[in-house]
Amino acid sequence: MLKKTTTIITKKENAKKKQFKGVSFDVLAVGQKSMVTKMNYKVGNNVPLHFHPNEQSGYVISGKYIIKYQNISEVLNPGDSYSIPENIEHSWKVIKDGEVIDVFTPPRQDYL
């Protein structure tokens, strides 16, 4: 049974616009165990090496990026996807402006 305060649908006009370390993003949906965001990257919005207690899976809609993790560098293009386990250091370099859908489990409290 769902609580009356549980949000099932978030219309695009109700997506929360946020910024984190210079990167603009939209919080599309937040559940009890997961969160969906759309990252709006611009060249120069590089994310330095970091880690968090959240698993992060994503899908590249547009743009071009280099993701680094565990001494590995991979180029990501539209249509590519990824999954980063919790507490794994990773960084993100924007080569071409674009959008990426990220899913975090559990929700990132610093994004709310």
Backbone as a printed PyTorch tensor [residue, N CA C, xyz], in Angstrom:
tensor([[[  0.8420,  -1.1780,   0.0000],
         [  0.0000,   0.0000,   0.0000],
         [  0.8860,   1.2400,   0.0000]],

        [[  0.6190,   2.1530,  -0.9060],
         [  1.3820,   3.3940,  -0.9910],
         [  0.8900,   4.4190,   0.0130]],

        [[  1.8320,   5.2010,   0.5200],
         [  1.4490,   6.3150,   1.3860],
         [  0.8310,   7.4010,   0.5240]],

        [[ -0.0730,   8.1810,   1.0970],
         [ -0.7090,   9.2560,   0.3400],
         [  0.3010,  10.2930,  -0.1310]],

        [[  1.4400,  10.3990,   0.5500],
         [  2.4550,  11.3850,   0.1720],
         [  3.4180,  10.8670,  -0.8930]],

        [[  3.2670,   9.6120,  -1.3140],
         [  4.1540,   9.0440,  -2.3220],
         [  3.8280,   9.6300,  -3.6870]],

        [[  4.8590,  10.1520,  -4.3680],
         [  4.6800,  10.7000,  -5.7080],
         [  4.9170,   9.5930,  -6.7220]],

        [[  3.9440,   9.3440,  -7.5550],
         [  4.0630,   8.3180,  -8.5750],
         [  4.4920,   8.9430,  -9.8970]],

        [[  3.9020,  10.0680, -10.2440],
         [  4.1660,  10.7240, -11.5230],
         [  4.6480,  12.1480, -11.2690]],

        [[  5.7260,  12.5240, -11.9600],
         [  6.1940,  13.9070, -11.9260],
         [  6.1030,  14.4430, -13.3460]],

        [[  5.2460,  15.3990, -13.5770],
         [  5.1170,  16.0240, -14.8910],
         [  6.3600,  16.8590, -15.1690]],

        [[  6.7220,  17.0110, -16.4510],
         [  7.9660,  17.7060, -16.7880],
         [  8.0070,  19.1210, -16.2430]],

        [[  6.8650,  19.7740, -16.1550],
         [  6.8450,  21.1420, -15.6230],
         [  7.1000,  21.1760, -14.1130]],

        [[  7.0140,  20.0230, -13.4570],
         [  7.2570,  19.9590, -12.0100],
         [  8.6360,  19.4040, -11.6520]],

        [[  9.4510,  19.0730, -12.6660],
         [ 10.8110,  18.5890, -12.3880],
         [ 11.5780,  19.7000, -11.6790]],

        [[ 12.3080,  19.3420, -10.6440],
         [ 13.0590,  20.3300,  -9.8650],
         [ 14.3860,  20.6220, -10.5490]],

        [[ 14.6240,  21.9120, -10.8300],
         [ 15.8830,  22.3590, -11.4260],
         [ 16.9020,  22.5360, -10.3120]],

        [[ 18.0780,  21.9540, -10.4800],
         [ 19.1180,  22.0040,  -9.4490],
         [ 20.4690,  22.2800, -10.0880]],

        [[ 21.4390,  22.5740,  -9.2160],
         [ 22.8400,  22.6890,  -9.6290],
         [ 23.6950,  22.0210,  -8.5810]],

        [[ 24.7380,  21.3360,  -9.0360],
         [ 25.6650,  20.6900,  -8.1160],
         [ 27.0550,  20.7890,  -8.7200]],

        [[ 27.9450,  21.4640,  -8.0230],
         [ 29.3250,  21.6590,  -8.4860],
         [ 29.3620,  22.1910,  -9.9090]],

        [[ 28.4780,  23.1480, -10.2230],
         [ 28.4830,  23.8000, -11.5230],
         [ 27.7010,  23.1010, -12.6110]],

        [[ 27.1550,  21.9260, -12.3260],
         [ 26.3960,  21.1770, -13.3290],
         [ 24.9050,  21.3670, -13.0720]],

        [[ 24.1800,  21.8120, -14.1080],
         [ 22.7260,  21.9420, -14.0010],
         [ 22.0910,  20.5780, -14.2390]],

        [[ 21.0570,  20.2800, -13.4610],
         [ 20.3480,  19.0220, -13.6760],
         [ 18.9100,  19.1520, -13.2080]],

        [[ 18.0880,  18.2310, -13.6730],
         [ 16.6780,  18.1670, -13.3020],
         [ 16.4510,  16.8940, -12.5030]],

        [[ 15.7860,  17.0240, -11.3600],
         [ 15.3640,  15.8530, -10.6010],
         [ 14.0220,  15.4340, -11.1940]],

        [[ 14.0080,  14.3120, -11.8920],
         [ 12.8070,  13.8750, -12.6040],
         [ 11.8570,  13.0830, -11.7230]],

        [[ 12.4110,  12.2180, -10.8810],
         [ 11.5680,  11.3940, -10.0120],
         [ 12.3860,  10.9360,  -8.8100]],

        [[ 11.7240,  10.8760,  -7.6600],
         [ 12.3670,  10.3860,  -6.4410],
         [ 11.4170,   9.3960,  -5.7810]],

        [[ 11.9000,   8.1870,  -5.6070],
         [ 11.1360,   7.1730,  -4.8960],
         [ 11.7840,   6.8990,  -3.5550]],

        [[ 11.2700,   5.9380,  -2.8520],
         [ 11.8460,   5.5940,  -1.5600],
         [ 13.2270,   4.9660,  -1.7140]],

        [[ 13.4750,   4.2760,  -2.8330],
         [ 14.7420,   3.5610,  -3.0130],
         [ 15.5460,   3.9940,  -4.2300]],

        [[ 15.0280,   4.9080,  -5.0390],
         [ 15.7670,   5.3290,  -6.2310],
         [ 15.4360,   6.7670,  -6.6060]],

        [[ 16.2750,   7.3150,  -7.4680],
         [ 16.1260,   8.6910,  -7.9350],
         [ 16.5490,   8.7320,  -9.4040]],

        [[ 15.8030,   9.4840, -10.2160],
         [ 16.1330,   9.6560, -11.6260],
         [ 16.4250,  11.1330, -11.8670]],

        [[ 17.5780,  11.4090, -12.5070],
         [ 17.9420,  12.7850, -12.8350],
         [ 18.2880,  12.8810, -14.3140]],

        [[ 18.1630,  14.0960, -14.8440],
         [ 18.6600,  14.3920, -16.1920],
         [ 19.7440,  15.4420, -16.0320]],

        [[ 20.9770,  15.0530, -16.3110],
         [ 22.1100,  15.9560, -16.2060],
         [ 22.2180,  16.7470, -17.5030]],

        [[ 22.4090,  18.0630, -17.3800],
         [ 22.4990,  18.9520, -18.5380],
         [ 23.9320,  19.4840, -18.6160]],

        [[ 24.8020,  18.7270, -19.2660],
         [ 26.2300,  19.0340, -19.2740],
         [ 26.6110,  20.0260, -20.3630]],

        [[ 27.5400,  20.9010, -20.0270],
         [ 28.1760,  21.8250, -20.9640],
         [ 29.6750,  21.5610, -20.9020]],

        [[ 30.3710,  21.8010, -22.0080],
         [ 31.8250,  21.6620, -21.9970],
         [ 32.3680,  22.5110, -20.8510]],

        [[ 33.2350,  21.9440, -20.0580],
         [ 33.7770,  22.6260, -18.8850],
         [ 33.1200,  22.1860, -17.5860]],

        [[ 31.9580,  21.5120, -17.6650],
         [ 31.2710,  20.9890, -16.4670],
         [ 31.8810,  19.6590, -16.0360]],

        [[ 33.1700,  19.6080, -15.9010],
         [ 33.8330,  18.3580, -15.5330],
         [ 33.6030,  18.0510, -14.0620]],

        [[ 33.3960,  16.7890, -13.7610],
         [ 33.1670,  16.3440, -12.3850],
         [ 34.4440,  15.6470, -11.9220]],

        [[ 35.1150,  16.1930, -10.8930],
         [ 36.3770,  15.6030, -10.4420],
         [ 36.1800,  14.2250,  -9.8100]],

        [[ 37.2740,  13.5350,  -9.6380],
         [ 37.2630,  12.2130,  -9.0170],
         [ 36.5240,  12.2710,  -7.6830]],

        [[ 35.5330,  11.4010,  -7.5200],
         [ 34.7130,  11.3760,  -6.3090],
         [ 34.0800,   9.9930,  -6.1660]],

        [[ 33.4420,   9.7730,  -5.0450],
         [ 32.6660,   8.5480,  -4.8480],
         [ 31.5050,   8.8800,  -3.9230]],

        [[ 30.5040,   8.0140,  -3.9130],
         [ 29.3280,   8.2000,  -3.0610],
         [ 28.7530,   6.8270,  -2.7250]],

        [[ 27.9270,   6.7660,  -1.6970],
         [ 27.3770,   5.4760,  -1.2670],
         [ 26.2110,   4.9940,  -2.1300]],

        [[ 26.0030,   5.6490,  -3.2740],
         [ 24.8870,   5.3190,  -4.1530],
         [ 25.3920,   4.5800,  -5.3830]],

        [[ 24.6850,   3.5310,  -5.7900],
         [ 24.9420,   2.9550,  -7.1020],
         [ 24.4410,   3.9680,  -8.1230]],

        [[ 25.1520,   4.1200,  -9.2360],
         [ 24.7800,   5.0930, -10.2640],
         [ 24.7680,   4.3990, -11.6120]],

        [[ 23.6130,   4.4130, -12.2670],
         [ 23.4930,   3.8620, -13.6120],
         [ 22.9800,   4.9660, -14.5140]],

        [[ 23.4540,   4.9880, -15.7540],
         [ 23.0550,   6.0820, -16.6240],
         [ 22.9710,   5.7010, -18.0830]],

        [[ 22.3470,   6.6090, -18.8430],
         [ 22.1510,   6.4640, -20.2780],
         [ 22.4600,   7.7980, -20.9350]],

        [[ 23.3340,   7.7830, -21.9370],
         [ 23.7250,   9.0050, -22.6360],
         [ 22.7070,   9.3000, -23.7360]],

        [[ 22.0040,  10.4240, -23.5820],
         [ 21.0440,  10.8650, -24.5960],
         [ 21.7790,  11.5860, -25.7150]],

        [[ 22.6510,  12.5290, -25.3290],
         [ 23.3880,  13.3260, -26.3080],
         [ 24.7000,  13.7830, -25.6880]],

        [[ 25.6140,  14.2640, -26.5310],
         [ 26.9040,  14.7450, -26.0570],
         [ 27.9760,  13.6800, -26.1810]],

        [[ 29.1570,  14.0050, -25.6310],
         [ 30.2850,  13.0740, -25.6330],
         [ 31.0590,  13.2930, -24.3480]],

        [[ 31.4680,  12.1960, -23.6940],
         [ 32.0590,  12.2680, -22.3600],
         [ 33.1900,  11.2570, -22.2200]],

        [[ 34.0710,  11.5230, -21.2770],
         [ 35.0630,  10.5320, -20.8600],
         [ 34.8010,  10.2410, -19.3900]],

        [[ 34.5440,   8.9810, -19.0870],
         [ 34.3580,   8.5670, -17.6980],
         [ 35.6090,   7.7860, -17.2860]],

        [[ 36.1040,   8.0910, -16.1040],
         [ 37.2800,   7.3910, -15.5750],
         [ 36.8980,   6.7150, -14.2690]],

        [[ 37.3430,   5.4660, -14.1200],
         [ 37.1020,   4.7030, -12.8930],
         [ 38.1390,   3.5810, -12.8310]],

        [[ 38.6410,   3.2970, -11.6780],
         [ 39.5930,   2.1970, -11.4560],
         [ 40.6840,   2.1280, -12.5320]],

        [[ 41.3340,   3.2590, -12.8120],
         [ 42.4100,   3.3430, -13.8120],
         [ 41.9640,   2.9900, -15.2280]],

        [[ 40.6810,   3.1060, -15.5010],
         [ 40.1220,   2.8510, -16.8290],
         [ 39.4790,   4.1410, -17.3210]],

        [[ 39.6840,   4.4640, -18.6100],
         [ 39.0150,   5.6030, -19.2450],
         [ 38.1710,   5.0700, -20.3930]],

        [[ 36.9290,   5.5140, -20.4480],
         [ 36.0300,   5.1040, -21.5250],
         [ 35.3600,   6.3340, -22.1160]],

        [[ 35.2400,   6.3760, -23.4330],
         [ 34.4960,   7.4350, -24.1130],
         [ 33.0430,   6.9880, -24.1950]],

        [[ 32.1360,   7.8820, -23.8100],
         [ 30.7030,   7.5900, -23.8760],
         [ 30.0480,   8.4960, -24.9120]],

        [[ 29.2600,   7.8960, -25.7880],
         [ 28.5360,   8.5930, -26.8470],
         [ 27.0450,   8.3170, -26.7030]],

        [[ 26.1990,   9.0540, -27.4520],
         [ 24.7560,   8.7990, -27.3820],
         [ 24.4290,   7.3200, -27.6030]],

        [[ 23.5630,   6.8030, -26.7440],
         [ 23.1630,   5.4020, -26.8050],
         [ 23.9480,   4.5010, -25.8700]],

        [[ 25.0820,   5.0100, -25.3490],
         [ 25.8710,   4.2240, -24.3980],
         [ 25.2590,   4.3060, -23.0070]],

        [[ 25.5260,   3.3000, -22.1960],
         [ 25.0450,   3.2960, -20.8140],
         [ 26.1510,   2.7740, -19.9090]],

        [[ 25.9600,   2.9300, -18.6160],
         [ 26.9790,   2.5440, -17.6410],
         [ 26.3270,   2.2660, -16.3020]],

        [[ 27.0590,   1.5620, -15.4420],
         [ 26.6170,   1.3310, -14.0720],
         [ 27.8490,   1.3430, -13.1810]],

        [[ 27.8490,   2.2160, -12.1830],
         [ 28.9760,   2.3840, -11.2730],
         [ 28.5270,   1.9200,  -9.8900]],

        [[ 29.1720,   0.8910,  -9.3480],
         [ 28.8050,   0.4360,  -8.0030],
         [ 29.0500,   1.5220,  -6.9560]],

        [[ 28.4030,   1.3910,  -5.8110],
         [ 28.5980,   2.3570,  -4.7280],
         [ 30.0560,   2.3610,  -4.2840]],

        [[ 30.5080,   3.5430,  -3.8580],
         [ 31.8500,   3.7590,  -3.2920],
         [ 33.0050,   3.4890,  -4.2530]],

        [[ 32.7580,   3.5130,  -5.5610],
         [ 33.8210,   3.3990,  -6.5600],
         [ 34.1620,   4.8080,  -7.0460]],

        [[ 35.4450,   5.1860,  -6.9360],
         [ 35.8470,   6.5130,  -7.4040],
         [ 35.6820,   6.6010,  -8.9180]],

        [[ 35.1630,   7.7470,  -9.3610],
         [ 34.9720,   7.9870, -10.7870],
         [ 34.9850,   9.4860, -11.0620]],

        [[ 35.2870,   9.8360, -12.3070],
         [ 35.2480,  11.2360, -12.7310],
         [ 34.6040,  11.3010, -14.1070]],

        [[ 34.2560,  12.5240, -14.5120],
         [ 33.4670,  12.7260, -15.7130],
         [ 33.9920,  13.9620, -16.4180]],

        [[ 34.3740,  13.8310, -17.6960],
         [ 34.8260,  14.9750, -18.4890],
         [ 33.8780,  15.1560, -19.6630]],

        [[ 33.4300,  16.3940, -19.8550],
         [ 32.4970,  16.7020, -20.9380],
         [ 33.2990,  17.1230, -22.1730]],

        [[ 33.1550,  16.3710, -23.2560],
         [ 33.8240,  16.6690, -24.5220],
         [ 32.8960,  17.4770, -25.4280]],

        [[ 31.5990,  17.1640, -25.3770],
         [ 30.5820,  17.8420, -26.1910],
         [ 29.3300,  17.9870, -25.3430]],

        [[ 28.6990,  19.1800, -25.3610],
         [ 27.4730,  19.4320, -24.5980],
         [ 26.4540,  18.3150, -24.8220]],

        [[ 25.6750,  18.0210, -23.7830],
         [ 24.6400,  17.0150, -23.9470],
         [ 23.8740,  16.7220, -22.6770]],

        [[ 23.0470,  15.6900, -22.7550],
         [ 22.1890,  15.2810, -21.6420],
         [ 22.4090,  13.7990, -21.3340]],

        [[ 22.3540,  13.4910, -20.0440],
         [ 22.5260,  12.1200, -19.5650],
         [ 21.4580,  11.8490, -18.5110]],

        [[ 20.8160,  10.7080, -18.5910],
         [ 19.8850,  10.2750, -17.5510],
         [ 20.6760,   9.4430, -16.5460]],

        [[ 20.5870,   9.8040, -15.2700],
         [ 21.2400,   9.0550, -14.1970],
         [ 20.1890,   8.5300, -13.2290]],

        [[ 20.3800,   7.2970, -12.7800],
         [ 19.5380,   6.6930, -11.7550],
         [ 20.4400,   6.3620, -10.5720]],

        [[ 20.0530,   6.8300,  -9.3960],
         [ 20.8170,   6.5870,  -8.1770],
         [ 19.9900,   5.7440,  -7.2140]],

        [[ 20.6330,   4.7340,  -6.6330],
         [ 19.9930,   3.9530,  -5.5760],
         [ 20.9640,   3.8190,  -4.4100]],

        [[ 20.5640,   4.2000,  -3.2430],
         [ 19.3460,   4.9510,  -2.9050],
         [ 19.4500,   6.3820,  -3.4310]],

        [[ 18.3890,   7.1960,  -3.2920],
         [ 18.4410,   8.5840,  -3.7490],
         [ 19.6090,   9.3370,  -3.1130]],

        [[ 20.2070,  10.2310,  -3.8880],
         [ 21.2860,  11.0710,  -3.3540],
         [ 20.6770,  12.1900,  -2.5320]],

        [[ 20.9460,  12.2000,  -1.2670],
         [ 20.3960,  13.2220,  -0.3710],
         [ 20.9310,  14.6070,  -0.7190]],

        [[ 22.1650,  14.6820,  -1.2320],
         [ 22.7380,  15.9820,  -1.5860],
         [ 22.1470,  16.5460,  -2.8710]],

        [[ 21.3120,  15.7870,  -3.5670],
         [ 20.6360,  16.2670,  -4.7750],
         [ 19.1940,  16.6960,  -4.4990]],

        [[ 18.6960,  16.4510,  -3.3080],
         [ 17.2960,  16.7870,  -3.0010],
         [ 17.1450,  18.2440,  -2.6250]]])
